[in-house]
């Protein structure tokens, strides 16, 4: 039923209105993902991580998470979002400082972009998912969730016994993203200041999520 409100406060009810069908999700060709899995020698993030871990450890982590390199921002990192069925949802393009390993930030320029935007794919047809969701399988017993994609990469090296995933943003810890993990034990590590918000989601899920805050 469609109700259209008019200025005088009355309404016109049209019972013949048909709800439009939902927009069909768009996926990105895997060949595009594959083409980014190179040029790591110009990727500032991977170069930074070499300062703390062996090349094998870092490259294995990048391979595991299918992390790529973009021509944008002089070798930005591409964090691909691939779901548990193998579909590529989108990719987040982010620039990192080679000396500090932190994101490059500027008040006048955004150093964050999206693959679907560059490919001119309508935003409404994109359905994001957890970074690392493609690692979910029948053998997965416990998933650890953090906010930052970079943190997920690092923690996968430090604590390989967990399957690490990332929400990408503080608001990404929500039912839509967590639904594929039904039946899986989840441990959430929100960034400092995000504990209360993630706690609310955990409560909605009947406290099936163990919560711990990283300082």
RAGIUR-V448574 format. One record per backbone hydrogen bond with DSSP energy under -1.0 kcal/mol. CO is the residue of the C=O (numbers start at 1). NH is the residue of the N-H. Records with the same first field share a line. If there is no record, write none. Layout:
BEGIN
CO->NH + NH
END
This chain:
BEGIN
2->14
4->12
6->9
10->6
12->4
14->2 + 17
29->32 + 33
30->34
31->35
33->36
34->37
36->38 + 69
39->42
40->43
43->47
44->48
45->49
46->50
48->51
49->52 + 53
54->58
55->59
56->60
57->61
58->62
59->63
60->64
61->65
62->67
68->78
72->76
76->70
77->94
78->68
79->92
81->89 + 90
83->86
87->83
88->28
90->81
91->115
92->79
93->113
94->77
95->104
97->101
102->97
111->95
113->93
114->118
115->119
116->121
117->120
122->125
123->126
125->26
130->133
131->166
132->135
133->136
137->140
141->185
142->163
143->187
144->165
145->189
146->167
147->168
148->152
149->153
150->154
151->155
152->156
154->158
155->159
159->162
163->144
165->146
166->131
169->172
172->174
174->178
175->179
178->181
179->182
181->184
185->143
186->210
187->145
188->212
190->214
191->194
194->198
195->199
196->200
197->201
198->202
199->203
200->204
201->205
202->207
203->206
210->188
END
